């Protein structure tokens, strides 16, 4: 199903689309827009896959452990202090 939409690309993107067509990279403006949307769709899918993988990694890492902020800061101060000497 084809959907006809009217969009305002603005001066910058309008010129870019026109240049792509004039350079012979695409048959027409529609092809340029479809290529751009395909890239955006792919990037979104990759981002979602990375997020889902990170969530699964978190679940697979086991039960959460208590975090002692003061102990962490002490260890970091000790670590930085030992490297400064």
Backbone atoms as SQL, in Angstrom:
CREATE TABLE atoms (id INTEGER PRIMARY KEY, chain TEXT, resi INTEGER, resn TEXT, atom TEXT, x REAL, y REAL, z REAL);
INSERT INTO atoms VALUES
  (1, 'A', 1, 'UNK', 'N', 0.846, -1.171, 0.000),
  (2, 'A', 1, 'UNK', 'CA', 0.000, 0.000, 0.000),
  (3, 'A', 1, 'UNK', 'C', 0.893, 1.235, 0.000),
  (4, 'A', 2, 'UNK', 'N', 0.647, 2.116, -0.885),
  (5, 'A', 2, 'UNK', 'CA', 1.429, 3.334, -1.019),
  (6, 'A', 2, 'UNK', 'C', 0.708, 4.476, -0.321),
  (7, 'A', 3, 'UNK', 'N', 1.458, 5.236, 0.452),
  (8, 'A', 3, 'UNK', 'CA', 0.884, 6.387, 1.141),
  (9, 'A', 3, 'UNK', 'C', 1.542, 7.647, 0.604),
  (10, 'A', 4, 'UNK', 'N', 0.751, 8.560, 0.121),
  (11, 'A', 4, 'UNK', 'CA', 1.267, 9.820, -0.395),
  (12, 'A', 4, 'UNK', 'C', 1.271, 10.824, 0.751),
  (13, 'A', 5, 'UNK', 'N', 2.445, 11.376, 1.033),
  (14, 'A', 5, 'UNK', 'CA', 2.601, 12.355, 2.104),
  (15, 'A', 5, 'UNK', 'C', 3.284, 13.590, 1.538),
  (16, 'A', 6, 'UNK', 'N', 2.885, 14.723, 1.992),
  (17, 'A', 6, 'UNK', 'CA', 3.555, 15.966, 1.639),
  (18, 'A', 6, 'UNK', 'C', 4.384, 16.384, 2.837),
  (19, 'A', 7, 'UNK', 'N', 5.678, 16.566, 2.608),
  (20, 'A', 7, 'UNK', 'CA', 6.569, 16.955, 3.702),
  (21, 'A', 7, 'UNK', 'C', 7.403, 18.153, 3.280),
  (22, 'A', 8, 'UNK', 'N', 7.808, 18.943, 4.258),
  (23, 'A', 8, 'UNK', 'CA', 8.693, 20.078, 4.018),
  (24, 'A', 8, 'UNK', 'C', 10.068, 19.691, 4.538),
  (25, 'A', 9, 'UNK', 'N', 11.002, 19.471, 3.630),
  (26, 'A', 9, 'UNK', 'CA', 12.344, 19.051, 4.014),
  (27, 'A', 9, 'UNK', 'C', 13.206, 20.201, 4.503),
  (28, 'A', 10, 'UNK', 'N', 12.795, 21.398, 4.202),
  (29, 'A', 10, 'UNK', 'CA', 13.635, 22.539, 4.522),
  (30, 'A', 10, 'UNK', 'C', 14.705, 22.701, 3.445),
  (31, 'A', 11, 'UNK', 'N', 15.389, 23.812, 3.504),
  (32, 'A', 11, 'UNK', 'CA', 16.373, 24.138, 2.471),
  (33, 'A', 11, 'UNK', 'C', 17.533, 23.144, 2.433),
  (34, 'A', 12, 'UNK', 'N', 18.094, 22.839, 3.590),
  (35, 'A', 12, 'UNK', 'CA', 19.266, 21.956, 3.654),
  (36, 'A', 12, 'UNK', 'C', 18.966, 20.571, 3.085),
  (37, 'A', 13, 'UNK', 'N', 17.942, 19.912, 3.633),
  (38, 'A', 13, 'UNK', 'CA', 17.643, 18.551, 3.193),
  (39, 'A', 13, 'UNK', 'C', 17.060, 18.520, 1.781),
  (40, 'A', 14, 'UNK', 'N', 16.325, 19.549, 1.413),
  (41, 'A', 14, 'UNK', 'CA', 15.819, 19.627, 0.048),
  (42, 'A', 14, 'UNK', 'C', 16.958, 19.663, -0.956),
  (43, 'A', 15, 'UNK', 'N', 17.971, 20.476, -0.654),
  (44, 'A', 15, 'UNK', 'CA', 19.146, 20.563, -1.529),
  (45, 'A', 15, 'UNK', 'C', 19.911, 19.245, -1.542),
  (46, 'A', 16, 'UNK', 'N', 19.990, 18.591, -0.400),
  (47, 'A', 16, 'UNK', 'CA', 20.689, 17.308, -0.325),
  (48, 'A', 16, 'UNK', 'C', 19.992, 16.264, -1.192),
  (49, 'A', 17, 'UNK', 'N', 18.688, 16.176, -1.074),
  (50, 'A', 17, 'UNK', 'CA', 17.918, 15.218, -1.876),
  (51, 'A', 17, 'UNK', 'C', 18.111, 15.515, -3.357),
  (52, 'A', 18, 'UNK', 'N', 18.002, 16.770, -3.717),
  (53, 'A', 18, 'UNK', 'CA', 18.172, 17.163, -5.120),
  (54, 'A', 18, 'UNK', 'C', 19.567, 16.797, -5.628),
  (55, 'A', 19, 'UNK', 'N', 20.582, 17.028, -4.816),
  (56, 'A', 19, 'UNK', 'CA', 21.958, 16.703, -5.212),
  (57, 'A', 19, 'UNK', 'C', 22.136, 15.201, -5.408),
  (58, 'A', 20, 'UNK', 'N', 21.497, 14.401, -4.555),
  (59, 'A', 20, 'UNK', 'CA', 21.596, 12.947, -4.689),
  (60, 'A', 20, 'UNK', 'C', 20.993, 12.473, -6.006),
  (61, 'A', 21, 'UNK', 'N', 19.878, 13.050, -6.379),
  (62, 'A', 21, 'UNK', 'CA', 19.219, 12.686, -7.639),
  (63, 'A', 21, 'UNK', 'C', 20.057, 13.166, -8.820),
  (64, 'A', 22, 'UNK', 'N', 20.527, 14.408, -8.757),
  (65, 'A', 22, 'UNK', 'CA', 21.328, 14.966, -9.850),
  (66, 'A', 22, 'UNK', 'C', 22.634, 14.210, -10.048),
  (67, 'A', 23, 'UNK', 'N', 23.204, 13.687, -8.953),
  (68, 'A', 23, 'UNK', 'CA', 24.455, 12.927, -9.044),
  (69, 'A', 23, 'UNK', 'C', 24.225, 11.528, -9.602),
  (70, 'A', 24, 'UNK', 'N', 22.974, 11.157, -9.748),
  (71, 'A', 24, 'UNK', 'CA', 22.663, 9.832, -10.279),
  (72, 'A', 24, 'UNK', 'C', 22.662, 8.738, -9.232),
  (73, 'A', 25, 'UNK', 'N', 22.733, 9.117, -7.967),
  (74, 'A', 25, 'UNK', 'CA', 22.729, 8.125, -6.889),
  (75, 'A', 25, 'UNK', 'C', 21.353, 7.500, -6.686),
  (76, 'A', 26, 'UNK', 'N', 20.316, 8.235, -7.053),
  (77, 'A', 26, 'UNK', 'CA', 18.940, 7.766, -6.900),
  (78, 'A', 26, 'UNK', 'C', 18.131, 8.206, -8.108),
  (79, 'A', 27, 'UNK', 'N', 17.099, 7.443, -8.411),
  (80, 'A', 27, 'UNK', 'CA', 16.254, 7.750, -9.570),
  (81, 'A', 27, 'UNK', 'C', 15.414, 8.998, -9.344),
  (82, 'A', 28, 'UNK', 'N', 14.966, 9.178, -8.110),
  (83, 'A', 28, 'UNK', 'CA', 14.110, 10.329, -7.817),
  (84, 'A', 28, 'UNK', 'C', 14.136, 10.620, -6.323),
  (85, 'A', 29, 'UNK', 'N', 13.463, 11.700, -5.941),
  (86, 'A', 29, 'UNK', 'CA', 13.448, 12.119, -4.535),
  (87, 'A', 29, 'UNK', 'C', 12.827, 11.054, -3.641),
  (88, 'A', 30, 'UNK', 'N', 11.813, 10.368, -4.140),
  (89, 'A', 30, 'UNK', 'CA', 11.180, 9.316, -3.341),
  (90, 'A', 30, 'UNK', 'C', 12.188, 8.245, -2.945),
  (91, 'A', 31, 'UNK', 'N', 13.066, 7.885, -3.872),
  (92, 'A', 31, 'UNK', 'CA', 14.061, 6.851, -3.591),
  (93, 'A', 31, 'UNK', 'C', 15.053, 7.321, -2.527),
  (94, 'A', 32, 'UNK', 'N', 15.411, 8.597, -2.563),
  (95, 'A', 32, 'UNK', 'CA', 16.316, 9.147, -1.545),
  (96, 'A', 32, 'UNK', 'C', 15.659, 9.062, -0.173),
  (97, 'A', 33, 'UNK', 'N', 14.417, 9.478, -0.090),
  (98, 'A', 33, 'UNK', 'CA', 13.695, 9.465, 1.182),
  (99, 'A', 33, 'UNK', 'C', 13.521, 8.042, 1.691),
  (100, 'A', 34, 'UNK', 'N', 13.179, 7.113, 0.804),
  (101, 'A', 34, 'UNK', 'CA', 13.023, 5.710, 1.219),
  (102, 'A', 34, 'UNK', 'C', 14.339, 5.145, 1.746),
  (103, 'A', 35, 'UNK', 'N', 15.457, 5.492, 1.093),
  (104, 'A', 35, 'UNK', 'CA', 16.766, 5.018, 1.554),
  (105, 'A', 35, 'UNK', 'C', 17.071, 5.563, 2.948),
  (106, 'A', 36, 'UNK', 'N', 16.783, 6.841, 3.155),
  (107, 'A', 36, 'UNK', 'CA', 17.013, 7.433, 4.473),
  (108, 'A', 36, 'UNK', 'C', 16.148, 6.807, 5.547),
  (109, 'A', 37, 'UNK', 'N', 14.901, 6.561, 5.224),
  (110, 'A', 37, 'UNK', 'CA', 13.996, 5.929, 6.193),
  (111, 'A', 37, 'UNK', 'C', 14.410, 4.493, 6.481),
  (112, 'A', 38, 'UNK', 'N', 14.918, 3.799, 5.466),
  (113, 'A', 38, 'UNK', 'CA', 15.399, 2.427, 5.683),
  (114, 'A', 38, 'UNK', 'C', 16.579, 2.413, 6.644),
  (115, 'A', 39, 'UNK', 'N', 17.495, 3.378, 6.484),
  (116, 'A', 39, 'UNK', 'CA', 18.630, 3.471, 7.404),
  (117, 'A', 39, 'UNK', 'C', 18.162, 3.763, 8.826),
  (118, 'A', 40, 'UNK', 'N', 17.216, 4.668, 8.965),
  (119, 'A', 40, 'UNK', 'CA', 16.677, 5.003, 10.282),
  (120, 'A', 40, 'UNK', 'C', 15.996, 3.797, 10.912),
  (121, 'A', 41, 'UNK', 'N', 15.230, 3.070, 10.107),
  (122, 'A', 41, 'UNK', 'CA', 14.544, 1.879, 10.600),
  (123, 'A', 41, 'UNK', 'C', 15.555, 0.827, 11.063),
  (124, 'A', 42, 'UNK', 'N', 16.622, 0.634, 10.281),
  (125, 'A', 42, 'UNK', 'CA', 17.659, -0.337, 10.649),
  (126, 'A', 42, 'UNK', 'C', 18.363, 0.079, 11.939),
  (127, 'A', 43, 'UNK', 'N', 18.696, 1.380, 12.047),
  (128, 'A', 43, 'UNK', 'CA', 19.361, 1.863, 13.254),
  (129, 'A', 43, 'UNK', 'C', 18.486, 1.663, 14.482),
  (130, 'A', 44, 'UNK', 'N', 17.200, 1.962, 14.352),
  (131, 'A', 44, 'UNK', 'CA', 16.278, 1.762, 15.470),
  (132, 'A', 44, 'UNK', 'C', 16.208, 0.296, 15.874),
  (133, 'A', 45, 'UNK', 'N', 16.171, -0.602, 14.894),
  (134, 'A', 45, 'UNK', 'CA', 16.120, -2.035, 15.189),
  (135, 'A', 45, 'UNK', 'C', 17.403, -2.483, 15.882),
  (136, 'A', 46, 'UNK', 'N', 18.550, -1.972, 15.432),
  (137, 'A', 46, 'UNK', 'CA', 19.825, -2.317, 16.067),
  (138, 'A', 46, 'UNK', 'C', 19.886, -1.783, 17.491),
  (139, 'A', 47, 'UNK', 'N', 19.420, -0.563, 17.701),
  (140, 'A', 47, 'UNK', 'CA', 19.387, 0.011, 19.051),
  (141, 'A', 47, 'UNK', 'C', 18.511, -0.831, 19.972),
  (142, 'A', 48, 'UNK', 'N', 17.335, -1.215, 19.476),
  (143, 'A', 48, 'UNK', 'CA', 16.430, -2.027, 20.283),
  (144, 'A', 48, 'UNK', 'C', 17.058, -3.379, 20.603),
  (145, 'A', 49, 'UNK', 'N', 17.749, -3.978, 19.640),
  (146, 'A', 49, 'UNK', 'CA', 18.403, -5.268, 19.874),
  (147, 'A', 49, 'UNK', 'C', 19.493, -5.133, 20.935),
  (148, 'A', 50, 'UNK', 'N', 20.274, -4.038, 20.890),
  (149, 'A', 50, 'UNK', 'CA', 21.316, -3.825, 21.906),
  (150, 'A', 50, 'UNK', 'C', 20.701, -3.649, 23.289),
  (151, 'A', 51, 'UNK', 'N', 19.608, -2.910, 23.363),
  (152, 'A', 51, 'UNK', 'CA', 18.949, -2.697, 24.651),
  (153, 'A', 51, 'UNK', 'C', 18.407, -4.012, 25.193),
  (154, 'A', 52, 'UNK', 'N', 17.760, -4.783, 24.330),
  (155, 'A', 52, 'UNK', 'CA', 17.227, -6.076, 24.768),
  (156, 'A', 52, 'UNK', 'C', 18.346, -7.008, 25.231),
  (157, 'A', 53, 'UNK', 'N', 19.477, -6.998, 24.517),
  (158, 'A', 53, 'UNK', 'CA', 20.616, -7.834, 24.904),
  (159, 'A', 53, 'UNK', 'C', 21.167, -7.399, 26.262),
  (160, 'A', 54, 'UNK', 'N', 21.228, -6.093, 26.496),
  (161, 'A', 54, 'UNK', 'CA', 21.714, -5.594, 27.783),
  (162, 'A', 54, 'UNK', 'C', 20.770, -5.985, 28.911),
  (163, 'A', 55, 'UNK', 'N', 19.480, -5.940, 28.648),
  (164, 'A', 55, 'UNK', 'CA', 18.501, -6.356, 29.658),
  (165, 'A', 55, 'UNK', 'C', 18.670, -7.836, 29.964),
  (166, 'A', 56, 'UNK', 'N', 18.804, -8.648, 28.923),
  (167, 'A', 56, 'UNK', 'CA', 18.993, -10.091, 29.130),
  (168, 'A', 56, 'UNK', 'C', 20.283, -10.368, 29.889),
  (169, 'A', 57, 'UNK', 'N', 21.341, -9.632, 29.556),
  (170, 'A', 57, 'UNK', 'CA', 22.613, -9.794, 30.264),
  (171, 'A', 57, 'UNK', 'C', 22.437, -9.467, 31.746),
  (172, 'A', 58, 'UNK', 'N', 21.675, -8.428, 32.019),
  (173, 'A', 58, 'UNK', 'CA', 21.413, -8.063, 33.406),
  (174, 'A', 58, 'UNK', 'C', 20.652, -9.145, 34.144),
  (175, 'A', 59, 'UNK', 'N', 19.617, -9.701, 33.504),
  (176, 'A', 59, 'UNK', 'CA', 18.862, -10.785, 34.132),
  (177, 'A', 59, 'UNK', 'C', 19.748, -12.005, 34.353),
  (178, 'A', 60, 'UNK', 'N', 20.619, -12.300, 33.388),
  (179, 'A', 60, 'UNK', 'CA', 21.471, -13.487, 33.474),
  (180, 'A', 60, 'UNK', 'C', 22.602, -13.325, 34.489),
  (181, 'A', 61, 'UNK', 'N', 22.872, -12.099, 34.911),
  (182, 'A', 61, 'UNK', 'CA', 23.988, -11.874, 35.826),
  (183, 'A', 61, 'UNK', 'C', 23.676, -12.302, 37.255),
  (184, 'A', 62, 'UNK', 'N', 22.447, -12.658, 37.509),
  (185, 'A', 62, 'UNK', 'CA', 22.097, -13.155, 38.833),
  (186, 'A', 62, 'UNK', 'C', 21.394, -12.123, 39.688),
  (187, 'A', 63, 'UNK', 'N', 21.255, -12.483, 40.927),
  (188, 'A', 63, 'UNK', 'CA', 20.560, -11.619, 41.879),
  (189, 'A', 63, 'UNK', 'C', 21.394, -10.378, 42.177),
  (190, 'A', 64, 'UNK', 'N', 20.743, -9.269, 42.421),
  (191, 'A', 64, 'UNK', 'CA', 21.486, -8.055, 42.763),
  (192, 'A', 64, 'UNK', 'C', 22.145, -8.193, 44.132),
  (193, 'A', 65, 'UNK', 'N', 23.236, -7.480, 44.300),
  (194, 'A', 65, 'UNK', 'CA', 23.931, -7.482, 45.587),
  (195, 'A', 65, 'UNK', 'C', 23.844, -6.077, 46.168),
  (196, 'A', 66, 'UNK', 'N', 23.936, -6.010, 47.469),
  (197, 'A', 66, 'UNK', 'CA', 23.874, -4.715, 48.142),
  (198, 'A', 66, 'UNK', 'C', 25.078, -3.871, 47.734),
  (199, 'A', 67, 'UNK', 'N', 24.857, -2.591, 47.576),
  (200, 'A', 67, 'UNK', 'CA', 25.916, -1.667, 47.200),
  (201, 'A', 67, 'UNK', 'C', 26.191, -0.759, 48.383),
  (202, 'A', 68, 'UNK', 'N', 27.429, -0.793, 48.852),
  (203, 'A', 68, 'UNK', 'CA', 27.845, 0.053, 49.967),
  (204, 'A', 68, 'UNK', 'C', 28.601, 1.250, 49.395),
  (205, 'A', 69, 'UNK', 'N', 27.912, 2.364, 49.323),
  (206, 'A', 69, 'UNK', 'CA', 28.492, 3.566, 48.720),
  (207, 'A', 69, 'UNK', 'C', 29.767, 4.000, 49.425),
  (208, 'A', 70, 'UNK', 'N', 29.760, 4.005, 50.741),
  (209, 'A', 70, 'UNK', 'CA', 30.931, 4.456, 51.497),
  (210, 'A', 70, 'UNK', 'C', 32.129, 3.544, 51.257),
  (211, 'A', 71, 'UNK', 'N', 31.895, 2.243, 51.233),
  (212, 'A', 71, 'UNK', 'CA', 32.979, 1.291, 50.964),
  (213, 'A', 71, 'UNK', 'C', 33.528, 1.486, 49.550),
  (214, 'A', 72, 'UNK', 'N', 32.645, 1.697, 48.602),
  (215, 'A', 72, 'UNK', 'CA', 33.069, 1.932, 47.221),
  (216, 'A', 72, 'UNK', 'C', 33.948, 3.181, 47.136),
  (217, 'A', 73, 'UNK', 'N', 33.506, 4.272, 47.749),
  (218, 'A', 73, 'UNK', 'CA', 34.284, 5.510, 47.717),
  (219, 'A', 73, 'UNK', 'C', 35.638, 5.335, 48.396),
  (220, 'A', 74, 'UNK', 'N', 35.670, 4.589, 49.505),
  (221, 'A', 74, 'UNK', 'CA', 36.942, 4.333, 50.190),
  (222, 'A', 74, 'UNK', 'C', 37.894, 3.586, 49.272),
  (223, 'A', 75, 'UNK', 'N', 37.392, 2.545, 48.596),
  (224, 'A', 75, 'UNK', 'CA', 38.247, 1.772, 47.684),
  (225, 'A', 75, 'UNK', 'C', 38.746, 2.631, 46.528),
  (226, 'A', 76, 'UNK', 'N', 37.899, 3.505, 46.019),
  (227, 'A', 76, 'UNK', 'CA', 38.316, 4.368, 44.914),
  (228, 'A', 76, 'UNK', 'C', 39.369, 5.375, 45.369),
  (229, 'A', 77, 'UNK', 'N', 39.193, 5.931, 46.569),
  (230, 'A', 77, 'UNK', 'CA', 40.196, 6.855, 47.100),
  (231, 'A', 77, 'UNK', 'C', 41.519, 6.133, 47.312),
  (232, 'A', 78, 'UNK', 'N', 41.458, 4.911, 47.836),
  (233, 'A', 78, 'UNK', 'CA', 42.674, 4.119, 48.027),
  (234, 'A', 78, 'UNK', 'C', 43.346, 3.829, 46.689),
  (235, 'A', 79, 'UNK', 'N', 42.557, 3.477, 45.695),
  (236, 'A', 79, 'UNK', 'CA', 43.087, 3.148, 44.373),
  (237, 'A', 79, 'UNK', 'C', 43.747, 4.368, 43.735),
  (238, 'A', 80, 'UNK', 'N', 43.085, 5.494, 43.781),
  (239, 'A', 80, 'UNK', 'CA', 43.635, 6.712, 43.188),
  (240, 'A', 80, 'UNK', 'C', 44.872, 7.153, 43.957),
  (241, 'A', 81, 'UNK', 'N', 44.818, 7.054, 45.267),
  (242, 'A', 81, 'UNK', 'CA', 45.960, 7.438, 46.086),
  (243, 'A', 81, 'UNK', 'C', 47.177, 6.573, 45.817),
  (244, 'A', 82, 'UNK', 'N', 46.981, 5.272, 45.611),
  (245, 'A', 82, 'UNK', 'CA', 48.112, 4.377, 45.363),
  (246, 'A', 82, 'UNK', 'C', 48.718, 4.610, 43.984),
  (247, 'A', 83, 'UNK', 'N', 47.939, 5.062, 43.029),
  (248, 'A', 83, 'UNK', 'CA', 48.461, 5.326, 41.684),
  (249, 'A', 83, 'UNK', 'C', 49.180, 6.669, 41.625),
  (250, 'A', 84, 'UNK', 'N', 48.839, 7.582, 42.526),
  (251, 'A', 84, 'UNK', 'CA', 49.448, 8.907, 42.519),
  (252, 'A', 84, 'UNK', 'C', 50.859, 8.870, 43.089),
  (253, 'A', 85, 'UNK', 'N', 51.183, 7.829, 43.826),
  (254, 'A', 85, 'UNK', 'CA', 52.503, 7.760, 44.478),
  (255, 'A', 85, 'UNK', 'C', 53.540, 7.156, 43.589);
